Amino acid sequence: MYKMWVYMEGVRLTPIRRAPSKHRKIEDIDQKDIRISLIGAVVSKKDFEFVLDDGTGQINVICEEDTEFKEGNLVRVVGRLFTDIVQAEIVRKIDDMDMELYNKTYRLIKEYF
């Protein structure tokens, strides 16, 4: 989906698109990644930021608005990576996820692809 079109002197140019998010574990984050998707537990939460732990490490996440989840909740975060901070674009609470199955699947995909 295109976010917006760039116009110059009445001529429509190429659309500007967001970079796709790459699904990562915290230990696998590469500084070349622009947008990432992470799943983990909220370790601590304060105002518009929280610490996410996925079992391989922890990372700080900054939100533009306050979120409705609490410490201990599982969440999926999609956002832009800035060194060791993620600026969240989407934060969604995950209630019924089997983390053991997710971790096995992630390892298999990483191994074979």
N, C-alpha and C positions, 0 to 999 in steps of 0.2 A: 504494500500500500504506500502511496506517495504522500509524504507529509505536506509538501508545498512545492509550488512551481516557481522557478526564477524567471523573471521577465526583464528584458533589456530593450528599450526603445520599441516596445510593442511586439517583440519577437519572443515566442516561447522557447526557452532553452531546455537543457536536460533537467529532469527532476532531481531534487535533493532527497536522498533516502538515508535512513538510519543504517548504520552498519549492523549486520546480524549479530545476535549475542551468541557467544560460545559457551557451551555448558562446561563448567569447570569444578574441580575440587580446589580448595584454597591452596594446597601444596602444589597444584598443577598450573596456577596462574602464571602466565607469561606477560612480561611488561609490554609486549607488542600487542596484546589484546586490547581492543577498544571498548567493546561491550561484552559483559559476561553475565552468565546466569548461575546462581549458586543456590543450594538447598542446605539448610542447617538449622540449628537451634539458637534461639536468642539467649545469650548468656547474661547480658546486662542491657538495660534500656534507660535512656535519659533524654527527655524532651524529644528532639528531632533526630537523634542518633542512637544506634545500638551496636553491640558487638555480636557477630555471627560466628558460630563454631560448627564446623561440619565433621569433626572427628580427625581432620588432618591439620587443622590450624584455626586461627581466629583472624577476623578482619573487621575493621570499623566500617559501618554503613551509615551514610547521612541521607535523611529524607527531607523533602521540601515541606511536608506537613506531618503532623502527629499521626501515629498509627494506632490501631485498635488492639494489637496483640500484646502479650505479657511475656515476662521472662520465662523461659522453658518451652515456649511455643515453637513448633517447626514452621519455617517460612521459606518461600522461594523469593529470591531477589534478582531482578534484572536491572542492570545499570551500567554506568560508565566507570571505568577503572582509572583512578588517578594514584599512581604509585602504590600505597598500601591502604587506600580508602576507596570505597565504592559509593558513587553518588546514585542513589536508587531512583529509578524511573517507575518501577513496579515492585510492590511488596505484597505478597499474597500469603495468607495463613494457610497451612496445609494440615488438616486434621487427621486424615486417615491414610497416611503413607507408611508403607513397610520399608523402613530405612535399611534393614538387612538385605532385602531383595534389591533395593536401589543400589546399595554399595557393591553387591555382586555383579549386577548388570553393568555398572560404571566400569568396574575393573575389566570385565570381558570386552566391552567396547574399546577401552583404552588399549588392551593387549592386541586385539585383532585389527583395529583400524588406526 
